């Protein structure tokens, strides 16, 4: 009866001193003690969970669906976060909350069988956006409804701001990476024609090549900015046959002036190669510009800065390698450099390698990297070549 009524005051000390009764009463006492300890442990766990739920920034309301004599449903738990988010007191009955916030209560009742919903409510002239989940629960024969919700409006606004900042960084990065070599090439042209009334055939040919490169790179940049709406939405490659020599020659003409301004030796080899590969020239140029630009910044503090661009064939793969003797990449960073917006360079946007990898994936290829810091770092564009 003591166990049934949860009476822990009963004891059996000195009840009997003869026969088997002392042992029986001792066992009774142990049963009551164990039962008391179980109850204390349950109460301690309840208080722990309650304290945790009071501290979390998520609103939690638990409704006991067993109706009272007045046909009302009691609220078994109502944490402070719920009170703050909804700007209401911790009501004891669900119908009180429903009277105060009918829009919220009606939405909850629509998903009473369980599920998630995004709610937009106007509370005290302030619009809040709640990510809400309802979980029905049967516990010891009683039905409960657990409602959890959190305001995601601030988080959404923060993510939108971050997204805009990153998008601006993406576009700025790509513009600067193309404008810089174009500017250097323009200076070279200017120095060629300054104080000259006539140009010989060789100079005219160099001038023609430089102007064509500027025109093509400018057109490529405009197309890229126009088509590049989001980081993951690169323009679909327009695959055409191009020789490796053609690709390397374009890159040499484009990047050599920029490297020279930075006092970097840029060797672009095998520009006469006739090996042909299907690719989008503008996009692959964009990748090579990214890699060579990164290398130029990497060798800034190197005594004899050197960058080389070449190709090689291995089995069914064609590799275009960009190598430098700059500071390199630590082993711990090799897995991170392709993560969007991760950068180790001051004022770097951290998206160049991400874009480059995505472009190569769209060409059914990949980018590989090996690095021995301050010795040799090589980024390889890998194409399937049959």
KEKE-3310 file (N, C-alpha, C; in steps of 0.2 Angstrom, whole numbers, plus 5000, padded with zeros to 4 digits):
npx = (5004:5010:5019:5010:5003:5013:5020:5033:5036:5033:5040:5048:5055:5060:5049:5047:5055:5058:5058:5055:5051:5059:5068:5059:5053:5064:5067:5055:5058:5069:5063:5055:5064:5072:5062:5059:5072:5071:5061:5066:5077:5070:5064:5075:5080:5069:5070:5082:5080:5070:5077:5086:5078:5073:5083:5087:5086:5074:5057:5046:5032:5021:5007:4995:4984:4973:4958:4951:4938:4931:4932:4944:4961:4976:4991:5006:5019:5028:5040:5052:5057:5047:5037:5043:5045:5032:5027:5018:5010:5015:5003:4991:4982:4977:4966:4966:4978:4975:4964:4972:4982:4975:4979:4991:4988:4978:4986:4995:4985:4983:4993:4993:4994:5008:5023:5032:5032:5032:5029:5022:5020:5011:5015:5012:5013:5025:5033:5036:5045:5043:5050:5042:5038:5028:5025:5016:5013:5012:5011:5013:4999:4993:4990:5000:5005:5019:5026:5037:5047:5056:5062:5067:5069:5079:5090:5088:5089:5102:5109:5105:5111:5124:5125:5123:5134:5144:5141:5144:5157:5161:5159:5166:5179:5181:5180:5191:5201:5202:5202:5214:5225:5221:5223:5237:5241:5236:5244:5256:5254:5252:5265:5271:5266:5268:5275:5278:5277:5275:5274:5283:5281:5282:5279:5266:5260:5261:5254:5241:5238:5238:5228:5217:5217:5214:5201:5194:5195:5189:5176:5173:5174:5162:5152:5153:5150:5137:5131:5134:5125:5123:5134:5134:5128:5135:5139:5133:5145:5151:5156:5170:5182:5198:5216:5229:5240:5235:5227:5237:5245:5236:5235:5248:5250:5241:5244:5257:5262:5256:5263:5276:5276:5275:5287:5290:5295:5287:5285:5278:5275:5277:5268:5265:5259:5248:5239:5222:5207:5191:5183:5177:5183:5183:5179:5189:5200:5197:5199:5213:5218:5214:5222:5235:5236:5234:5246:5255:5253:5257:5271:5276:5285:5296:5313:5318:5306:5296:5285:5278:5269:5262:5259:5254:5253:5245:5241:5224:5222:5223:5234:5235:5247:5250:5263:5273:5286:5282:5276:5268:5256:5250:5249:5238:5229:5226:5214:5205:5205:5197:5185:5171:5174:5184:5200:5217:5224:5227:5214:5208:5195:5191:5185:5189:5196:5185:5176:5184:5185:5172:5170:5178:5172:5161:5166:5168:5180:5193:5202:5218:5230:5247:5259:5274:5278:5286:5294:5289:5274:5260:5246:5234:5225:5213:5209:5198:5205:5204)
npy = (4994:5006:5008:5009:5020:5029:5032:5037:5038:5027:5015:5000:4997:4989:4981:4968:4955:4942:4925:4924:4936:4948:4948:4949:4962:4969:4968:4974:4987:4989:4989:5000:5010:5008:5011:5025:5030:5028:5037:5049:5050:5050:5063:5071:5070:5075:5088:5092:5090:5100:5111:5112:5114:5126:5134:5133:5142:5139:5139:5129:5120:5110:5100:5093:5081:5075:5080:5091:5092:5102:5102:5106:5108:5105:5114:5106:5110:5125:5134:5148:5153:5151:5159:5172:5172:5172:5183:5182:5177:5162:5152:5141:5134:5127:5133:5146:5151:5150:5159:5171:5170:5166:5164:5157:5146:5139:5136:5127:5117:5112:5104:5094:5081:5078:5085:5097:5115:5131:5146:5162:5176:5190:5199:5210:5221:5217:5207:5190:5175:5159:5143:5128:5114:5099:5086:5072:5062:5047:5043:5032:5029:5042:5055:5067:5083:5089:5105:5113:5128:5141:5157:5162:5173:5183:5175:5171:5184:5187:5176:5180:5192:5188:5180:5189:5197:5187:5184:5196:5196:5185:5190:5201:5196:5188:5198:5206:5197:5195:5208:5213:5207:5211:5225:5226:5221:5231:5241:5237:5237:5251:5255:5250:5257:5271:5286:5282:5283:5274:5256:5241:5225:5214:5220:5225:5213:5208:5218:5215:5202:5205:5214:5206:5196:5204:5208:5196:5191:5201:5199:5187:5189:5197:5189:5179:5186:5189:5177:5171:5169:5164:5156:5142:5141:5140:5145:5134:5124:5127:5116:5114:5110:5112:5115:5110:5118:5130:5134:5136:5146:5157:5159:5162:5175:5182:5182:5185:5199:5203:5195:5199:5212:5210:5205:5191:5176:5168:5154:5147:5132:5122:5127:5125:5113:5101:5093:5089:5094:5093:5107:5121:5136:5149:5147:5138:5145:5155:5147:5144:5157:5160:5150:5154:5167:5165:5158:5168:5177:5168:5167:5179:5182:5175:5171:5169:5170:5159:5152:5139:5133:5119:5104:5087:5069:5055:5039:5038:5051:5069:5081:5098:5107:5119:5126:5132:5140:5144:5149:5138:5125:5120:5104:5102:5111:5107:5100:5109:5120:5120:5122:5132:5150:5148:5154:5158:5169:5186:5197:5189:5181:5168:5160:5157:5144:5136:5139:5136:5122:5118:5121:5112:5100:5101:5099:5086:5083:5086:5094:5092:5093:5095:5098:5104:5114:5130:5124:5116:5118:5111:5113:5104:5103:5091:5081:5070:5060:5052)
npz = (5000:5004:4993:4982:4986:4986:4997:5007:5020:5028:5039:5044:5056:5070:5071:5073:5082:5081:5074:5056:5053:5055:5044:5034:5036:5034:5021:5016:5020:5011:4999:4999:5000:4988:4979:4983:4979:4966:4962:4966:4957:4945:4947:4948:4935:4928:4932:4927:4913:4911:4915:4905:4894:4897:4895:4881:4865:4859:4856:4866:4869:4878:4876:4886:4880:4886:4891:4903:4916:4913:4899:4894:4887:4896:4897:4898:4899:4896:4890:4893:4882:4872:4877:4876:4862:4857:4863:4874:4890:4900:4897:4906:4900:4884:4877:4881:4876:4862:4861:4862:4852:4839:4825:4826:4834:4825:4814:4821:4824:4811:4808:4818:4818:4816:4810:4800:4798:4790:4797:4797:4806:4813:4826:4839:4830:4823:4812:4812:4808:4809:4811:4813:4822:4825:4836:4839:4854:4863:4880:4893:4891:4890:4879:4871:4864:4857:4854:4845:4841:4832:4829:4813:4806:4808:4805:4792:4786:4789:4782:4769:4768:4769:4757:4747:4749:4746:4733:4727:4729:4722:4708:4708:4710:4698:4688:4691:4689:4676:4671:4675:4668:4655:4657:4659:4646:4638:4642:4637:4623:4621:4624:4613:4602:4606:4602:4589:4571:4561:4560:4559:4550:4559:4571:4569:4568:4581:4588:4582:4587:4601:4602:4597:4607:4618:4614:4614:4627:4634:4628:4633:4647:4648:4644:4654:4666:4663:4662:4674:4687:4700:4711:4710:4697:4684:4667:4654:4646:4630:4620:4610:4597:4601:4600:4610:4609:4604:4615:4625:4619:4619:4633:4636:4629:4635:4649:4651:4651:4663:4672:4670:4674:4688:4690:4688:4681:4668:4660:4647:4639:4624:4615:4602:4600:4593:4598:4600:4610:4616:4622:4631:4627:4633:4646:4650:4649:4659:4670:4669:4670:4684:4691:4687:4691:4705:4707:4704:4715:4725:4723:4727:4738:4735:4731:4717:4708:4699:4686:4678:4663:4656:4646:4648:4643:4650:4650:4648:4650:4649:4655:4660:4667:4680:4687:4701:4711:4723:4740:4743:4748:4764:4771:4779:4773:4761:4758:4760:4751:4740:4746:4746:4747:4756:4760:4760:4757:4759:4757:4748:4739:4740:4731:4718:4716:4718:4708:4697:4699:4698:4684:4678:4682:4674:4662:4663:4669:4681:4695:4701:4714:4720:4733:4738:4750:4747:4738:4726:4719:4711:4701:4692:4677:4673:4659:4651:4639:4624)
capx = (5000:5015:5022:5005:5001:5020:5021:5039:5037:5032:5046:5047:5060:5058:5042:5047:5062:5058:5056:5057:5048:5064:5070:5053:5052:5070:5065:5050:5061:5073:5059:5053:5070:5073:5056:5061:5078:5069:5057:5071:5081:5066:5063:5081:5080:5064:5072:5088:5077:5066:5082:5089:5073:5072:5089:5088:5083:5069:5051:5044:5025:5019:5000:4992:4978:4968:4954:4949:4931:4929:4934:4950:4967:4981:4998:5010:5026:5028:5046:5053:5058:5041:5034:5047:5044:5026:5025:5012:5012:5015:4997:4990:4977:4978:4961:4968:4983:4971:4961:4977:4985:4971:4982:4996:4985:4975:4992:4997:4980:4983:4998:4993:4996:5015:5026:5035:5028:5035:5024:5024:5015:5012:5014:5013:5016:5031:5033:5041:5045:5044:5051:5038:5037:5023:5026:5012:5017:5008:5016:5009:4992:4991:4992:5003:5007:5025:5026:5044:5047:5061:5062:5072:5069:5085:5095:5087:5091:5109:5111:5104:5117:5131:5124:5124:5142:5148:5140:5148:5164:5162:5159:5172:5185:5182:5181:5198:5206:5202:5204:5221:5230:5219:5226:5244:5242:5235:5250:5261:5252:5253:5272:5273:5264:5270:5281:5280:5272:5275:5276:5285:5276:5282:5276:5259:5257:5261:5249:5235:5237:5237:5221:5212:5217:5210:5194:5191:5195:5183:5170:5173:5172:5156:5148:5154:5147:5130:5128:5135:5120:5125:5140:5133:5125:5140:5136:5134:5150:5150:5162:5172:5188:5204:5222:5233:5245:5231:5225:5243:5247:5232:5236:5254:5249:5236:5246:5264:5263:5255:5269:5282:5275:5276:5294:5289:5296:5282:5286:5272:5279:5273:5263:5264:5256:5242:5234:5215:5203:5184:5182:5174:5189:5183:5179:5195:5205:5195:5202:5220:5219:5213:5228:5241:5235:5236:5253:5259:5253:5261:5278:5278:5291:5301:5319:5318:5300:5296:5279:5278:5263:5264:5254:5257:5248:5246:5236:5219:5221:5227:5235:5238:5250:5252:5268:5276:5290:5280:5275:5264:5250:5251:5245:5231:5225:5225:5207:5200:5206:5192:5179:5169:5175:5190:5206:5223:5227:5224:5209:5206:5188:5190:5180:5192:5197:5179:5173:5188:5184:5165:5171:5181:5167:5156:5170:5169:5186:5194:5208:5222:5235:5252:5262:5279:5279:5293:5298:5285:5266:5257:5239:5233:5218:5213:5204:5198:5207:5204)
capy = (5000:5012:5009:5011:5027:5033:5035:5035:5039:5021:5011:4993:4996:4986:4979:4961:4953:4934:4921:4926:4943:4954:4948:4951:4969:4972:4968:4979:4993:4990:4990:5007:5014:5008:5015:5032:5032:5029:5043:5055:5050:5053:5070:5075:5070:5079:5095:5093:5092:5106:5117:5113:5117:5133:5138:5133:5147:5136:5139:5123:5120:5103:5100:5086:5081:5073:5085:5092:5091:5108:5101:5110:5104:5108:5115:5103:5113:5131:5137:5155:5155:5151:5165:5178:5173:5174:5188:5180:5174:5155:5150:5135:5130:5128:5137:5153:5153:5150:5165:5176:5170:5161:5162:5152:5140:5136:5133:5121:5111:5109:5099:5091:5074:5078:5087:5104:5120:5138:5151:5169:5179:5197:5199:5217:5225:5215:5201:5185:5169:5153:5136:5125:5106:5097:5079:5069:5057:5044:5041:5029:5029:5048:5058:5074:5086:5093:5110:5117:5133:5146:5163:5161:5179:5186:5170:5172:5190:5186:5172:5184:5197:5184:5177:5195:5198:5182:5185:5202:5194:5181:5194:5206:5192:5186:5204:5208:5192:5196:5215:5215:5205:5216:5231:5225:5220:5237:5245:5234:5240:5258:5257:5248:5263:5277:5290:5279:5285:5268:5250:5236:5219:5210:5224:5225:5206:5207:5222:5212:5197:5208:5217:5200:5193:5209:5208:5189:5190:5205:5196:5181:5191:5200:5183:5176:5190:5189:5170:5169:5172:5161:5152:5135:5141:5142:5144:5128:5124:5127:5112:5114:5107:5117:5112:5112:5124:5136:5136:5139:5152:5162:5161:5166:5181:5186:5183:5186:5206:5204:5192:5203:5218:5207:5202:5184:5172:5164:5149:5143:5128:5117:5131:5122:5106:5100:5088:5092:5092:5096:5111:5128:5140:5154:5144:5135:5151:5157:5142:5145:5164:5159:5147:5158:5173:5162:5157:5175:5180:5164:5168:5186:5182:5170:5175:5168:5167:5155:5149:5136:5130:5114:5099:5080:5064:5049:5034:5041:5057:5074:5086:5104:5109:5126:5124:5137:5138:5149:5147:5132:5124:5115:5098:5103:5115:5104:5098:5115:5125:5120:5124:5139:5155:5147:5157:5159:5175:5192:5200:5184:5179:5161:5157:5155:5137:5133:5140:5132:5115:5117:5121:5106:5095:5102:5096:5079:5082:5087:5097:5089:5097:5092:5104:5104:5121:5133:5120:5116:5117:5110:5112:5100:5102:5084:5080:5063:5060:5045)
capz = (5000:5004:4986:4978:4987:4985:5004:5009:5027:5032:5040:5048:5061:5077:5071:5076:5083:5081:5068:5050:5052:5054:5037:5029:5037:5032:5014:5015:5020:5006:4993:5000:4999:4981:4976:4984:4975:4959:4962:4967:4951:4940:4948:4946:4928:4925:4933:4922:4906:4912:4915:4898:4889:4898:4892:4874:4862:4855:4860:4867:4872:4878:4878:4888:4876:4890:4893:4910:4917:4909:4892:4892:4887:4900:4895:4903:4899:4892:4892:4893:4875:4869:4880:4873:4855:4855:4867:4878:4896:4900:4899:4909:4896:4877:4874:4882:4870:4856:4861:4862:4846:4835:4819:4828:4836:4820:4810:4824:4823:4805:4808:4824:4817:4816:4804:4800:4794:4791:4799:4797:4811:4815:4834:4841:4824:4821:4808:4814:4804:4813:4809:4818:4821:4830:4837:4844:4858:4868:4885:4898:4890:4889:4873:4872:4858:4858:4849:4845:4835:4833:4824:4808:4802:4808:4802:4785:4784:4789:4776:4763:4767:4767:4751:4743:4749:4743:4726:4725:4729:4716:4702:4708:4709:4691:4684:4692:4687:4669:4669:4677:4662:4650:4658:4657:4639:4635:4643:4632:4617:4622:4624:4606:4597:4608:4598:4582:4566:4557:4563:4554:4550:4565:4577:4567:4570:4588:4589:4580:4591:4607:4601:4597:4614:4623:4612:4616:4634:4636:4627:4638:4653:4648:4644:4660:4671:4661:4663:4680:4691:4706:4712:4707:4691:4679:4660:4651:4642:4623:4618:4603:4596:4601:4601:4617:4608:4604:4622:4629:4616:4621:4640:4636:4627:4640:4656:4651:4653:4670:4676:4669:4679:4695:4690:4688:4675:4666:4655:4644:4634:4620:4612:4595:4600:4588:4601:4601:4615:4616:4628:4631:4627:4637:4653:4652:4650:4665:4675:4669:4673:4691:4693:4686:4696:4712:4707:4704:4722:4729:4723:4729:4743:4733:4728:4710:4706:4692:4685:4671:4661:4651:4646:4647:4642:4654:4649:4644:4653:4647:4660:4659:4673:4682:4693:4704:4717:4729:4747:4743:4752:4769:4770:4782:4769:4754:4758:4761:4747:4736:4749:4744:4751:4760:4757:4765:4755:4761:4752:4743:4740:4741:4726:4712:4715:4718:4701:4693:4700:4695:4677:4676:4682:4669:4656:4665:4671:4688:4696:4706:4717:4724:4735:4743:4752:4746:4733:4720:4719:4704:4700:4686:4674:4671:4655:4649:4632:4621)
cpx = (5004:5017:5016:5003:5007:5021:5028:5041:5036:5039:5044:5052:5057:5051:5042:5054:5063:5056:5059:5055:5053:5067:5065:5053:5058:5069:5060:5053:5066:5069:5057:5058:5072:5068:5057:5066:5076:5065:5061:5075:5076:5064:5069:5082:5075:5067:5078:5085:5074:5071:5085:5084:5071:5078:5090:5084:5077:5063:5048:5037:5023:5012:4998:4985:4972:4964:4951:4941:4928:4930:4939:4956:4972:4988:5003:5017:5026:5035:5047:5053:5052:5037:5037:5045:5037:5023:5019:5015:5012:5008:4996:4986:4978:4973:4963:4973:4980:4967:4966:4980:4981:4975:4988:4993:4981:4980:4994:4992:4980:4988:4999:4995:5004:5017:5029:5031:5032:5029:5026:5018:5017:5010:5017:5016:5022:5031:5038:5040:5047:5045:5048:5038:5033:5024:5021:5015:5012:5013:5012:5001:4989:4994:4994:5005:5013:5026:5033:5044:5053:5060:5068:5073:5076:5090:5094:5090:5099:5112:5110:5109:5123:5131:5126:5132:5146:5147:5144:5155:5166:5163:5165:5179:5186:5183:5189:5203:5207:5204:5211:5226:5228:5223:5233:5245:5241:5241:5256:5260:5253:5260:5274:5271:5266:5276:5283:5274:5271:5277:5278:5280:5276:5278:5268:5256:5256:5255:5242:5233:5235:5229:5216:5212:5212:5202:5191:5190:5189:5177:5168:5171:5165:5151:5148:5150:5139:5127:5129:5131:5122:5131:5139:5130:5130:5136:5137:5140:5148:5156:5163:5179:5193:5210:5225:5237:5241:5229:5231:5246:5243:5234:5243:5254:5245:5240:5254:5266:5262:5260:5275:5282:5277:5283:5294:5291:5291:5284:5280:5275:5274:5267:5261:5261:5249:5237:5227:5211:5196:5183:5179:5180:5189:5183:5186:5201:5203:5199:5210:5222:5219:5220:5234:5241:5237:5243:5257:5259:5257:5268:5281:5284:5296:5307:5319:5311:5299:5289:5280:5271:5265:5258:5258:5251:5250:5240:5230:5217:5226:5228:5238:5240:5252:5257:5271:5281:5289:5280:5272:5258:5252:5247:5238:5226:5223:5217:5202:5200:5201:5185:5177:5171:5181:5196:5211:5226:5223:5220:5207:5199:5187:5186:5183:5193:5190:5176:5177:5186:5177:5166:5173:5177:5162:5159:5171:5177:5187:5201:5212:5228:5240:5256:5268:5281:5286:5297:5295:5278:5264:5250:5238:5226:5218:5207:5204:5200:5208:5207)
cpy = (5006:5013:5011:5018:5032:5036:5032:5036:5032:5017:5005:4992:4994:4984:4972:4959:4945:4931:4925:4934:4948:4954:4951:4959:4972:4973:4973:4986:4995:4992:4997:5011:5014:5012:5023:5034:5033:5035:5049:5056:5053:5060:5074:5075:5075:5087:5097:5095:5098:5112:5118:5116:5124:5137:5138:5139:5145:5136:5132:5123:5112:5103:5093:5086:5078:5079:5085:5091:5097:5108:5105:5106:5108:5109:5112:5107:5119:5135:5145:5157:5156:5158:5172:5178:5175:5180:5187:5177:5166:5153:5143:5130:5132:5133:5145:5156:5154:5157:5171:5176:5164:5159:5156:5145:5136:5133:5126:5115:5108:5104:5095:5084:5073:5081:5094:5109:5127:5143:5158:5173:5186:5198:5206:5221:5223:5208:5196:5179:5164:5147:5132:5118:5104:5089:5077:5063:5054:5041:5039:5030:5036:5051:5066:5076:5091:5098:5113:5122:5138:5151:5162:5167:5182:5181:5171:5178:5190:5182:5176:5189:5194:5182:5183:5197:5194:5183:5191:5200:5190:5185:5198:5202:5190:5192:5206:5203:5193:5204:5217:5213:5210:5222:5231:5224:5227:5242:5243:5237:5247:5259:5255:5254:5270:5280:5286:5281:5278:5262:5245:5230:5215:5214:5224:5218:5205:5212:5219:5207:5199:5210:5211:5197:5198:5208:5201:5188:5195:5202:5190:5183:5194:5194:5179:5179:5189:5182:5168:5172:5170:5157:5145:5135:5144:5141:5137:5128:5123:5123:5113:5112:5112:5113:5115:5118:5130:5139:5140:5145:5158:5164:5164:5173:5185:5187:5185:5194:5206:5201:5196:5209:5216:5204:5195:5181:5167:5160:5146:5139:5125:5121:5129:5116:5106:5095:5092:5089:5096:5100:5118:5133:5145:5152:5141:5140:5154:5153:5144:5152:5163:5156:5151:5164:5171:5161:5163:5178:5175:5165:5175:5186:5177:5174:5175:5166:5165:5152:5145:5133:5125:5109:5092:5075:5058:5045:5037:5048:5063:5079:5092:5107:5116:5125:5131:5135:5143:5146:5140:5131:5119:5110:5098:5107:5112:5102:5103:5120:5126:5121:5131:5144:5154:5150:5158:5165:5181:5195:5195:5182:5172:5157:5155:5148:5133:5133:5136:5124:5113:5117:5115:5100:5095:5100:5089:5078:5084:5092:5094:5094:5093:5098:5102:5111:5124:5129:5120:5114:5116:5109:5109:5100:5095:5083:5072:5063:5053:5046)
cpz = (5000:4997:4982:4979:4987:4992:5006:5016:5031:5033:5044:5053:5067:5077:5074:5077:5083:5075:5061:5048:5051:5047:5032:5030:5034:5024:5012:5015:5014:4999:4993:4998:4992:4977:4977:4980:4968:4958:4962:4960:4945:4941:4946:4938:4925:4926:4928:4915:4906:4911:4908:4893:4891:4896:4885:4871:4857:4859:4860:4871:4872:4880:4880:4885:4880:4893:4900:4910:4914:4901:4889:4892:4891:4896:4900:4904:4894:4894:4891:4886:4871:4871:4876:4865:4853:4859:4871:4885:4895:4902:4902:4904:4889:4874:4875:4877:4864:4855:4860:4855:4841:4828:4821:4830:4830:4815:4814:4824:4816:4804:4814:4824:4816:4809:4805:4796:4795:4792:4799:4801:4812:4822:4836:4836:4821:4818:4810:4809:4808:4810:4814:4817:4827:4830:4842:4848:4863:4874:4891:4898:4889:4883:4874:4865:4860:4852:4850:4839:4837:4827:4820:4804:4802:4805:4795:4782:4784:4784:4770:4762:4765:4760:4746:4743:4746:4735:4723:4724:4723:4709:4702:4707:4701:4686:4685:4689:4679:4667:4670:4671:4656:4650:4656:4650:4636:4636:4638:4625:4616:4621:4617:4601:4599:4604:4592:4577:4562:4561:4557:4555:4556:4571:4575:4569:4577:4591:4588:4585:4598:4607:4601:4604:4619:4621:4615:4623:4637:4634:4631:4644:4653:4648:4651:4666:4669:4663:4670:4685:4699:4706:4708:4700:4685:4672:4657:4646:4634:4620:4611:4603:4596:4603:4607:4615:4607:4611:4626:4626:4619:4628:4640:4634:4632:4647:4656:4653:4661:4674:4676:4674:4686:4695:4691:4682:4674:4660:4653:4638:4630:4616:4604:4594:4596:4592:4602:4606:4614:4623:4626:4632:4632:4644:4655:4653:4657:4671:4675:4672:4681:4694:4692:4690:4703:4712:4708:4711:4726:4729:4724:4733:4741:4729:4720:4708:4699:4692:4678:4670:4655:4651:4646:4646:4646:4653:4645:4647:4650:4653:4658:4666:4674:4688:4695:4710:4723:4736:4748:4747:4758:4768:4773:4778:4763:4753:4758:4756:4741:4739:4747:4749:4757:4757:4762:4762:4757:4756:4747:4744:4742:4737:4719:4711:4715:4711:4697:4693:4697:4687:4674:4677:4677:4662:4658:4666:4679:4688:4702:4708:4721:4726:4740:4745:4751:4741:4727:4722:4712:4704:4693:4684:4671:4666:4653:4641:4630:4614)
residu = (UNK:UNK:UNK:UNK:UNK:UNK:UNK:UNK:UNK:UNK:UNK:UNK:UNK:UNK:UNK:UNK:UNK:UNK:UNK:UNK:UNK:UNK:UNK:UNK:UNK:UNK:UNK:UNK:UNK:UNK:UNK:UNK:UNK:UNK:UNK:UNK:UNK:UNK:UNK:UNK:UNK:UNK:UNK:UNK:UNK:UNK:UNK:UNK:UNK:UNK:UNK:UNK:UNK:UNK:UNK:UNK:UNK:UNK:UNK:UNK:UNK:UNK:UNK:UNK:UNK:UNK:UNK:UNK:UNK:UNK:UNK:UNK:UNK:UNK:UNK:UNK:UNK:UNK:UNK:UNK:UNK:UNK:UNK:UNK:UNK:UNK:UNK:UNK:UNK:UNK:UNK:UNK:UNK:UNK:UNK:UNK:UNK:UNK:UNK:UNK:UNK:UNK:UNK:UNK:UNK:UNK:UNK:UNK:UNK:UNK:UNK:UNK:UNK:UNK:UNK:UNK:UNK:UNK:UNK:UNK:UNK:UNK:UNK:UNK:UNK:UNK:UNK:UNK:UNK:UNK:UNK:UNK:UNK:UNK:UNK:UNK:UNK:UNK:UNK:UNK:UNK:UNK:UNK:UNK:UNK:UNK:UNK:UNK:UNK:UNK:UNK:UNK:UNK:UNK:UNK:UNK:UNK:UNK:UNK:UNK:UNK:UNK:UNK:UNK:UNK:UNK:UNK:UNK:UNK:UNK:UNK:UNK:UNK:UNK:UNK:UNK:UNK:UNK:UNK:UNK:UNK:UNK:UNK:UNK:UNK:UNK:UNK:UNK:UNK:UNK:UNK:UNK:UNK:UNK:UNK:UNK:UNK:UNK:UNK:UNK:UNK:UNK:UNK:UNK:UNK:UNK:UNK:UNK:UNK:UNK:UNK:UNK:UNK:UNK:UNK:UNK:UNK:UNK:UNK:UNK:UNK:UNK:UNK:UNK:UNK:UNK:UNK:UNK:UNK:UNK:UNK:UNK:UNK:UNK:UNK:UNK:UNK:UNK:UNK:UNK:UNK:UNK:UNK:UNK:UNK:UNK:UNK:UNK:UNK:UNK:UNK:UNK:UNK:UNK:UNK:UNK:UNK:UNK:UNK:UNK:UNK:UNK:UNK:UNK:UNK:UNK:UNK:UNK:UNK:UNK:UNK:UNK:UNK:UNK:UNK:UNK:UNK:UNK:UNK:UNK:UNK:UNK:UNK:UNK:UNK:UNK:UNK:UNK:UNK:UNK:UNK:UNK:UNK:UNK:UNK:UNK:UNK:UNK:UNK:UNK:UNK:UNK:UNK:UNK:UNK:UNK:UNK:UNK:UNK:UNK:UNK:UNK:UNK:UNK:UNK:UNK:UNK:UNK:UNK:UNK:UNK:UNK:UNK:UNK:UNK:UNK:UNK:UNK:UNK:UNK:UNK:UNK:UNK:UNK:UNK:UNK:UNK:UNK:UNK:UNK:UNK:UNK:UNK:UNK:UNK:UNK:UNK:UNK:UNK:UNK:UNK:UNK:UNK:UNK:UNK:UNK:UNK:UNK:UNK:UNK:UNK:UNK:UNK:UNK:UNK:UNK:UNK:UNK:UNK:UNK:UNK:UNK:UNK:UNK:UNK:UNK:UNK:UNK:UNK:UNK:UNK:UNK:UNK:UNK:UNK:UNK)
# end
